[in-house]
Amino acid sequence: MPLSIERTVPQNLSARIQNAIPRYPDLADLFHDIAAYIAETTTLLHLQPNPQQQQDEPKSKKRKLSPSIPDHDAADSITDLSFSIPQRKKLKLEFSRNRQEGALRATNPTTTSTEFSLQWQEIEYCVCVPVPEKAQPQYNYCIFPRDEEHGEQILFTVPGGKMKPEAITCDDVVDPEESYKDVVTRMLNKRLKNPVLEPDEKEFVSQVAQAHRKGEKAVHVKAFRGSKDGFLFLLPLGILHGFKKPLSFFPFHAIHSISYTSILQRTFNLNISVFPTSSSSSAPTSSPSEPKEYEFSMVDQADFSGIDAYVRRHGLQDASMAEQRRAKRLNINGVGKVKGDGEDGEGGAGDDEEGELAKAAREVEEMDDEDEEEDENFDPGSEGESEGSGESSEEDEGDGQGNGGGDIVGEELGSEAEDVSEYND
């Protein structure tokens, strides 16, 4: 009796086949082929995962690999992670162990199919930052490909607590005290060409208190990009803005300049000018003199000193004193101020010592003081000839200049002041 038939069919059926073969010798090959087909089909069914069996077995049991998957593509995995980009759902994260041909994959836990992936060699940066404004600690991992042609950005979130043993499948030994963040960062650093980038309190700490976790230092600042709210993270190698799609990461070498505009009493705008990239073309698309600017608005004034110190410490060019920005930054017609800045470049040393944003804030305060003086000197009478106007001028100026308020109006309004004078006459 052939061995394949004995092992493939039940004992009573194999006995019947054994009796039939001598009587019908021409059907012997057919019986063997049927037995071989049943054996092959049964083997494939056993190799495929059984959903019910997976629910009954402990989740920590390592999944079996199909023979169709090469051994070099074996992967460590963590289940039940929340993804926001490019899809918003809970998926299983797989870390292929092959650094040359492997990838970071997000798979559907129900169908086991890959939703999206990014090859290790195509990942340029990976940033891990705490999720702001959460009562319980969480961490966002932001994955940036080399360019759009090689994949999409990936954003997923891990809890701040200890790793659940049943959630991970890994060849490495996982310490029970390790957190999700510790394990995920270690797995990524083993495979990425650039290690995971994280905030450093020595680089920047916000002065704005956190309402959700009081007493804990924040390493971010709130900032809008257009109508989308988000957060800026000042990191050791660049600046991150998230977490609406698309994410933005500006490494130091790509930053042309950083400037400040629209400085108000409580907020200001941060402008990051970045050298253009030519990811979709081998030829340069533009020269370094034509950077692209990203404006982040409504940044809290409490953090301006820390941000300015960060900019100067890393040698990033501060262009907020450029002539084309002054009118918008001071929110006034600053013709007289521009003239003063251009005298023999004497303001350069002062800028380095004081910081551009601090200097701009001081100038705004000075202009506010001048506006208050104008309000005090204002007289609805004709051309300041009344007795009250003269007394007010002497008390405010105290320098024998007489009608000083009129000079300020003339300087600020120019030819418009002459039109007003003619109208009064």
For each residue, the residues with C-beta under 8 A, 3 or more apart:
1: 5 6 14 17 18
2: 5 6 32 35
3: 6 7
4: 7 8 32 35 36 39
5: 1 2 8 9 14 17 31 32 35
6: 1 2 3 9 14
7: 3 4 39
8: 4 5 35 36 38 39 42
9: 5 6 13 14 17 35 38
10: 13 14
11: 14 15
12: 15 16
13: 9 10 16 17
14: 1 5 6 9 10 11 17 18
15: 11 12 18 19
16: 12 13 19 20
17: 1 5 9 13 14 20 21 31
18: 1 14 15 21
19: 15 16 22 23
20: 16 17 23 24 27 31
21: 17 18 24 25 27 28 31
22: 19 25
23: 19 20
24: 20 21 27 28
25: 21 22 28
26:
27: 20 21 24 30 31
28: 21 24 25 31 32
29: 32 33
30: 27 33 34
31: 5 17 20 21 27 28 34 35
32: 2 4 5 28 29 35 36
33: 29 30 36 37
34: 30 31 37 38
35: 2 4 5 8 9 31 32 38 39
36: 4 8 32 33 39 40
37: 33 34 40 41
38: 8 9 34 35 41 42
39: 4 7 8 35 36 42 43
40: 36 37 43 44
41: 37 38 44 45
42: 8 38 39 45 46
43: 39 40 46 47
44: 40 41 47 48
45: 41 42 48
46: 42 43
47: 43 44 64 66 67
48: 44 45 66
49: 53 54 63 64 112
50: 53 54
51: 54 55
52: 55 56
53: 49 50 56 57
54: 49 50 51 57
55: 51 52
56: 52 53
57: 53 54 61
58: 61 166
59: 79 166 167
60: 165 166 168 169
61: 57 58
62: 169
63: 49 77 169
64: 47 49
65: 69 71 74
66: 47 48 69
67: 47
68:
69: 65 66 73 74
70: 73
71: 65 74
72: 97 98 101 102
73: 69 70 96 97 98 101 102
74: 65 69 71 96 97
75: 94 95 96 97 102 105
76: 94 95 97 168 169 170 171 172 187
77: 63 92 93 94 95 107 168 169 170
78: 81 92 93 163 167 168 169 180 183 184
79: 59 92 93 109 167 168
80: 90 92 109 167
81: 78 90 91 92 93 156 157 158
82: 89 90 156 157
83: 87 88 89 90 91 106 154 155 156 157
84: 88 155 156 157 243
85: 88 152 153 154 155 245 247
86: 116 152 153 154 245
87: 83 91 106 115 116
88: 83 84 85
89: 82 83 115
90: 80 81 82 83 109
91: 81 83 87 106 107 108 109 115 156
92: 77 78 79 80 81 106 107 108 109
93: 77 78 79 81 104 105 106 156 184
94: 75 76 77 104 105 106 107
95: 75 76 77 104 187 188 191
96: 73 74 75 101 102 103 104 105 120 191
97: 72 73 74 75 76 102 171 191
98: 72 73 101 102
99: 102 120 191
100: 120 121
101: 72 73 96 98 119
102: 72 73 75 96 97 98 99 119 120 191
103: 96 117 118 119 120
104: 93 94 95 96 117 118 119 120 123 143 154 188 191
105: 75 93 94 96 114 116 117
106: 83 87 91 92 93 94 114 115 116 117 154 156
107: 77 91 92 94 112 113 114 115
108: 91 92 111 112 113 114 115
109: 79 80 90 91 92 112
110:
111: 108
112: 49 107 108 109
113: 107 108
114: 105 106 107 108 117
115: 87 89 91 106 107 108
116: 86 87 105 106 152 154
117: 103 104 105 106 114 151
118: 103 104 122 123 143 145 150 151 152 154
119: 101 102 103 104 122 123 150 151
120: 96 99 100 102 103 104 123 191 192 193
121: 100 193
122: 118 119 145 146 150 151
123: 104 118 119 120 126 143 144 145 146 192 193 194
124: 144 145 146 194
125: 142 143 144 194 197 238 249 251
126: 123 141 142 143 144 188 192 194 196 197
127: 141 142 144 196 197 198 233 235 240 249
128: 139 140 141 142 181 184 185 196 197 198
129: 139 140 142 198 199 219 220 233 235 240 242
130: 137 138 139 140 160 199 219 220
131: 134 137 138 139 140 157 243
132: 210 218 220 222 231
133: 210 211 212
134: 131 137 138 212 213
135: 212 213
136: 159 160
137: 130 131 134 159 160 161 213
138: 130 131 134 157 158 159 160
139: 128 129 130 131 157 158 160 180 181
140: 128 129 130 131 155 156 157 242 243
141: 126 127 128 154 155 156 157 158 184 188 196
142: 125 126 127 128 129 153 154 155 240 242 243 247 249
143: 104 118 123 125 126 153 154 155
144: 123 124 125 126 127 153 247 249
145: 118 122 123 124 148 150 151 152 153
146: 122 123 124 150 279
147: 150 277 279 280
148: 145 151 152 279 280
149: 279 280
150: 118 119 122 145 146 147
151: 117 118 119 122 145 148
152: 85 86 116 118 145 148
153: 85 86 142 143 144 145 245 246 247
154: 83 85 86 104 106 116 118 141 142 143
155: 83 84 85 140 141 142 143 242 243 247
156: 81 82 83 84 91 93 106 140 141
157: 81 82 83 84 131 138 139 140 141
158: 81 138 139 141 180 181 184
159: 136 137 138 180
160: 130 136 137 138 139 179 180 181
161: 137 179 180
162: 176 177 178 179 180
163: 78 167 168 174 178 179 180 182 183
164: 167 168
165: 60 168 174 176
166: 58 59 60
167: 59 78 79 80 163 164
168: 60 76 77 78 79 163 164 165 174 183
169: 60 62 63 76 77 78
170: 76 77 174 183 187
171: 76 97
172: 76 186 187
173:
174: 163 165 168 170 178 183
175: 178
176: 162 165
177: 162
178: 162 163 174 175 182 183
179: 160 161 162 163 182 183
180: 78 139 158 159 160 161 162 163 183 184
181: 128 139 158 160 184 185
182: 163 178 179 185 186
183: 78 163 168 170 174 178 179 180 186 187
184: 78 93 128 141 158 180 181 187 188
185: 128 181 182 188 189 196 198
186: 172 182 183 189 190
187: 76 95 170 172 183 184 190 191
188: 95 104 126 141 184 185 191 192 196
189: 185 186 192 195 196
190: 186 187
191: 95 96 97 99 102 104 120 187 188
192: 120 123 126 188 189 195 196
193: 120 121 123
194: 123 124 125 126 197
195: 189 192
196: 126 127 128 141 185 188 189 192
197: 125 126 127 128 194 235 236 237 238
198: 127 128 129 185 235
199: 129 130 203 204 219 220 233 234 235
200: 203 204 219 235 236
201: 204 205 217 219
202:
203: 199 200 234 235 236 310
204: 199 200 201 219 234 306 307 310
205: 201 217 218 219 306
206: 217 218 219 220 221 300 302 303 306
207: 302 303 305 306
208: 218 221 222 300 302 303
209: 214
210: 132 133 213 214 216 218
211: 133 214
212: 133 134 135
213: 134 135 137 210 216
214: 209 210 211
215:
216: 210 213
217: 201 205 206
218: 132 205 206 208 210 221
219: 129 130 199 200 201 204 205 206 233 234
220: 129 130 132 199 206 231 232 233
221: 206 208 218 231 232 234 299 300 303 307
222: 132 208 229 230 231 232 298 299 300
223: 230 231 232 241 270 296 297 298 299
224: 227 228 229 230 296 297 298
225: 228 230 241 244 248 294 295 296 297
226:
227: 224
228: 224 225 244
229: 222 224 244
230: 222 223 224 225 241 242 243 244 296
231: 132 220 221 222 223 241 242 243
232: 220 221 222 223 239 240 241 270 296 299
233: 127 129 199 219 220 239 240 241 242
234: 199 203 204 219 221 239 307 310
235: 127 129 197 198 199 200 203 238 239 240
236: 197 200 203
237: 197 251 252
238: 125 197 235 249 250 251 252 254 255
239: 232 233 234 235 249 250 255 272
240: 127 129 142 232 233 235 247 248 249 250
241: 223 225 230 231 232 233 247 248 249 294 296
242: 129 140 142 155 230 231 233 247 248
243: 84 131 140 142 155 230 231 247
244: 225 228 229 230
245: 85 86 153
246: 153
247: 85 142 144 153 155 240 241 242 243
248: 225 240 241 242 294
249: 125 127 142 144 238 239 240 241
250: 238 239 240 254 255 272 274 294
251: 125 237 238 254 255
252: 237 238 255 314 316
253:
254: 238 250 251 274 275 277
255: 238 239 250 251 252 258 272 273 274 275 316
256: 273 274 275 288 291 317
257: 273 291 316 317 318 319
258: 255 270 271 272 273 311 316 317 318 319
259: 270 271 273 318 319 320 322 325 329 356
260: 263 268 269 270 271 304 308 320 329 356 357 360
261: 268 269 271 295 320 325 328 329
262: 267 268 269 297 328 329 331
263: 260 268 269 329 330 331 357 360 361 364
264: 267 268 301 331
265: 301
266: 300 301
267: 262 264 297 298 299 300 301
268: 260 261 262 263 264 299 301 304 357
269: 260 261 262 263 295 296 297 298 299
270: 223 232 258 259 260 295 296 297 299 307
271: 258 259 260 261 293 294 295 296 320
272: 239 250 255 258 293 294 296
273: 255 256 257 258 259 291 292 293 294 319
274: 250 254 255 256 291 292 293 294
275: 254 255 256 288 291 292
276: 285 286 290 291 292
277: 147 254 285
278: 281 282 283 284 285
279: 146 147 148 149
280: 147 148 149
281: 278 285
282: 278
283: 278
284: 278 287
285: 276 277 278 281
286: 276 290
287: 284 290
288: 256 275 291
289:
290: 276 286 287
291: 256 257 273 274 275 276 288
292: 273 274 275 276
293: 271 272 273 274
294: 225 241 248 250 271 272 273 274
295: 225 261 269 270 271
296: 223 224 225 230 232 241 269 270 271 272 299
297: 223 224 225 262 267 269 270
298: 222 223 224 267 269
299: 221 222 223 232 267 268 269 270 296 303 304 307
300: 206 208 221 222 266 267 303
301: 264 265 266 267 268 304 361
302: 206 207 208
303: 206 207 208 221 299 300 306 307
304: 260 268 299 301 307 308 357 358 361
305: 207 308 309 355 357 358
306: 204 205 206 207 303 309 310
307: 204 221 234 270 299 303 304 310 311 357
308: 260 304 305 311 312 318 355 356 357 358
309: 305 306 312 313 355
310: 203 204 234 306 307 313 314
311: 258 307 308 314 316 318
312: 308 309 315 316 318 352 355
313: 309 310
314: 252 310 311
315: 312
316: 252 255 257 258 311 312
317: 256 257 258
318: 257 258 259 308 311 312 321 351 356
319: 257 258 259 273 322 325
320: 259 260 261 271 325 329 356 357 360
321: 318 325 326 341 347 351 356 359 360
322: 259 319 325 326
323: 326 338
324:
325: 259 261 319 320 321 322 328 329
326: 321 322 323 329 330 334 337 338 341
327: 330 331 332 333 334
328: 261 262 325 331
329: 259 260 261 262 263 320 325 326 360
330: 263 326 327 334 337 360 363 364 367
331: 262 263 264 327 328 364
332: 327 367
333: 327 412
334: 326 327 330 337 338
335: 338 339
336: 339 340 411
337: 326 330 334 340 341 363
338: 323 326 334 335 341 342
339: 335 336 342 343
340: 336 337 343 347
341: 321 326 337 338 347
342: 338 339 345
343: 339 340 346 347
344:
345: 342 348
346: 343 349 350
347: 321 340 341 343 350 351
348: 345 351 352
349: 346 352 353
350: 346 347 353 354 359
351: 318 321 347 348 354 355 356 359
352: 312 348 349
353: 349 350
354: 350 351 358 359 362
355: 305 308 309 312 351 358 359
356: 259 260 308 318 320 321 351 359 360
357: 260 263 268 304 305 307 308 320 360 361
358: 304 305 308 354 355 361 362
359: 321 350 351 354 355 356 362 363
360: 260 263 320 321 329 330 356 357 363 364
361: 263 301 304 357 358 364 365
362: 354 358 359 365 366
363: 330 337 359 360 366 367
364: 263 330 331 360 361 367 368
365: 361 362 368 369
366: 362 363 369 370
367: 330 332 363 364 370 371
368: 364 365 371 372
369: 365 366 372 373
370: 366 367 373 374 408
371: 367 368 374 375
372: 368 369 375 376
373: 369 370 376 377 396 405 408
374: 370 371 377 378 405 408 409
375: 371 372 378
376: 372 373 392 396
377: 373 374 389 392 393 396 404 405 408
378: 374 375 405
379: 384 386 388 389 392
380:
381: 384 385 386 388 389
382: 385 386 424
383: 406 421 424
384: 379 381 389 390 393 403 405 406
385: 381 382 389
386: 379 381 382 389 390
387: 390 391
388: 379 381 391 392
389: 377 379 381 384 385 386 392 393 403
390: 384 386 387 393 394 402 403
391: 387 388 394 395
392: 376 377 379 388 389 395 396 405
393: 377 384 389 390 396 397 401 402 403 404 405
394: 390 391 397 398 402
395: 391 392 398
396: 373 376 377 392 393 404 405
397: 393 394 400 401 402 404
398: 394 395
399: 404
400: 397
401: 393 397 404 407
402: 390 393 394 397
403: 384 389 390 393 406 407
404: 377 393 396 397 399 401 407 408
405: 373 374 377 378 384 392 393 396 408 409
406: 383 384 403 409 410
407: 401 403 404 410 411
408: 370 373 374 377 404 405 411 412
409: 374 405 406 412 413 417
410: 406 407 413 414 417
411: 336 407 408 414
412: 333 408 409
413: 409 410 416 417 420
414: 410 411 417
415: 418 419
416: 413 419 420
417: 409 410 413 414 420 421
418: 415 421 422
419: 415 416 422 423
420: 413 416 417 423 424
421: 383 417 418 424 425
422: 418 419 425
423: 419 420
424: 382 383 420 421
425: 421 422
